[in-house]
Amino acid sequence: MSGQRSNSHWIVWSSLIVAMLLSIIPLPDWVSISRPAWVAMVVMYWIMALPERFGLLFAFVAGLIMDIFLGTGFGHSSLGLLIVAVVTLSLHRRLRMFPWWQQAFMAFVIIGFYQLVNLWIKSALGRTPPSLWYLMPALTSAAFWPWLSAMLRYLRREFRVT
């Protein structure tokens, strides 16, 4: 029985749906500018925790679902999440060994790249003028990273997600 794998992938997809709902909840303008990148953080966690199960395809599908949730062009979010996935996959062994504060810093850097890619796409389409305020979600994501990763780690262990 110990060789049998758990079939609890619904936890992963549920956490992704909750992250997407947190990304679309209406907030006042002064708060929404610093909304954490919930989906990117959840994708980053699951790729870091289980790189053999979740990778580029997971990030791409999550991006397409996010585009449906946000009503943006198909593939807009996927490009940013693919960059998050590539960086996380290349560093996953190191990231797992880091203490929480170094993981939070790396989340800041990776989410910062994600935000810059999204800013580049939106600026190229003429939707958003470039601004450094667009990097605020990277800062708040780094602040929320220790709690989010601890909660997802608890769920992963409790439901034996492998």
Legacy VTK file of the C-alpha trace (Angstrom):
# vtk DataFile Version 3.0
C-alpha trace
ASCII
DATASET POLYDATA
POINTS 162 float
0.000 0.000 0.000
2.929 2.360 0.581
3.847 2.196 -3.104
0.407 3.449 -4.114
0.240 7.081 -5.176
-2.314 9.487 -3.845
-4.832 10.950 -6.236
-5.282 14.318 -4.496
-4.543 16.605 -7.409
-7.870 18.276 -6.761
-6.085 20.165 -3.949
-3.708 21.694 -6.496
-6.469 22.755 -8.847
-8.641 23.994 -5.973
-5.795 26.147 -4.673
-5.329 27.530 -8.176
-9.047 28.384 -8.467
-8.979 30.102 -5.051
-5.937 32.105 -6.174
-7.786 33.140 -9.325
-10.813 34.206 -7.301
-8.540 36.266 -5.042
-7.144 37.878 -8.189
-10.523 39.050 -9.454
-12.198 40.175 -6.223
-13.010 43.879 -6.636
-10.903 46.107 -4.410
-10.594 49.882 -4.041
-8.062 51.446 -6.426
-5.584 52.279 -3.676
-5.511 48.602 -2.590
-5.772 46.927 -5.988
-2.487 48.467 -7.141
-0.678 46.292 -4.606
-2.743 43.102 -4.950
-0.413 40.094 -4.627
0.088 37.911 -7.693
-1.799 34.995 -6.144
-1.846 32.780 -9.227
1.855 33.215 -9.895
2.643 32.383 -6.265
0.489 29.246 -6.295
2.026 28.104 -9.596
5.475 28.815 -8.191
4.762 26.807 -5.034
3.409 23.703 -6.788
6.246 23.673 -9.322
8.780 24.096 -6.531
7.183 21.413 -4.345
6.427 18.810 -7.045
8.519 19.592 -10.157
8.077 16.061 -11.534
4.275 16.499 -11.592
3.762 20.180 -12.326
5.798 22.117 -14.847
5.464 24.153 -18.001
2.181 22.621 -19.127
0.675 23.310 -15.693
1.782 26.963 -15.894
0.478 27.313 -19.445
-2.944 25.861 -18.596
-3.134 28.008 -15.455
-2.390 31.053 -17.617
-5.126 30.172 -20.087
-7.635 29.699 -17.263
-6.492 33.021 -15.802
-7.093 34.702 -19.161
-10.652 33.387 -19.098
-11.140 34.678 -15.550
-9.714 38.126 -16.373
-11.184 38.411 -19.854
-7.808 39.240 -21.412
-6.375 37.994 -24.684
-5.645 34.288 -24.909
-2.048 33.618 -23.879
-1.486 36.942 -22.126
-1.110 35.444 -18.648
0.439 32.240 -19.967
3.626 33.950 -21.106
4.270 35.426 -17.666
3.429 32.184 -15.885
5.701 30.245 -18.248
8.570 32.519 -17.228
7.709 31.897 -13.570
7.691 28.153 -14.298
11.025 28.138 -16.144
12.816 30.094 -13.425
11.225 28.036 -10.646
12.024 24.735 -12.380
15.635 25.754 -12.866
16.004 26.776 -9.201
13.588 24.413 -7.428
16.241 22.416 -5.564
17.864 25.552 -4.197
14.568 27.232 -3.412
13.450 24.317 -1.266
16.627 24.563 0.800
16.345 28.307 1.427
14.927 29.625 4.707
11.579 31.442 4.489
13.103 34.924 4.163
15.295 33.911 1.210
12.331 32.194 -0.428
10.342 35.408 0.048
13.132 37.394 -1.611
13.248 34.967 -4.526
9.455 35.180 -4.792
9.916 38.966 -5.021
12.417 38.587 -7.869
10.425 35.963 -9.794
7.085 37.757 -9.373
8.867 40.980 -10.346
9.860 39.373 -13.665
6.282 38.162 -14.060
4.958 41.675 -13.484
7.474 43.191 -15.911
6.467 40.730 -18.636
2.792 41.585 -18.061
3.626 45.299 -18.136
5.551 44.837 -21.366
2.619 43.033 -23.004
0.066 45.590 -21.808
2.290 48.491 -22.888
2.822 46.923 -26.305
-0.952 46.675 -26.689
-1.349 50.295 -25.559
-3.420 49.456 -22.492
-1.129 50.551 -19.660
1.509 53.272 -19.534
4.777 51.990 -18.029
5.148 52.746 -14.320
7.213 51.415 -11.431
3.998 51.115 -9.392
3.380 48.012 -11.474
6.020 46.227 -9.351
4.057 46.691 -6.087
2.444 43.223 -6.390
5.935 41.698 -6.297
6.532 43.333 -2.921
3.203 42.253 -1.439
3.630 38.763 -2.907
6.958 38.462 -1.110
5.254 39.554 2.112
2.534 36.905 1.725
4.864 34.139 0.487
5.775 32.609 3.912
2.110 32.230 4.908
0.947 30.986 1.529
3.736 28.437 1.237
3.140 27.220 4.813
-0.582 26.809 4.134
-0.016 24.972 0.833
2.649 22.780 2.453
0.161 21.848 5.170
-2.480 20.964 2.553
0.068 18.993 0.516
1.063 16.914 3.532
-2.446 16.555 4.959
-3.941 15.291 1.693
-0.764 13.469 0.607
-0.439 15.248 -2.722
2.355 13.542 -4.632
LINES 1 163
162 0 1 2 3 4 5 6 7 8 9 10 11 12 13 14 15 16 17 18 19 20 21 22 23 24 25 26 27 28 29 30 31 32 33 34 35 36 37 38 39 40 41 42 43 44 45 46 47 48 49 50 51 52 53 54 55 56 57 58 59 60 61 62 63 64 65 66 67 68 69 70 71 72 73 74 75 76 77 78 79 80 81 82 83 84 85 86 87 88 89 90 91 92 93 94 95 96 97 98 99 100 101 102 103 104 105 106 107 108 109 110 111 112 113 114 115 116 117 118 119 120 121 122 123 124 125 126 127 128 129 130 131 132 133 134 135 136 137 138 139 140 141 142 143 144 145 146 147 148 149 150 151 152 153 154 155 156 157 158 159 160 161
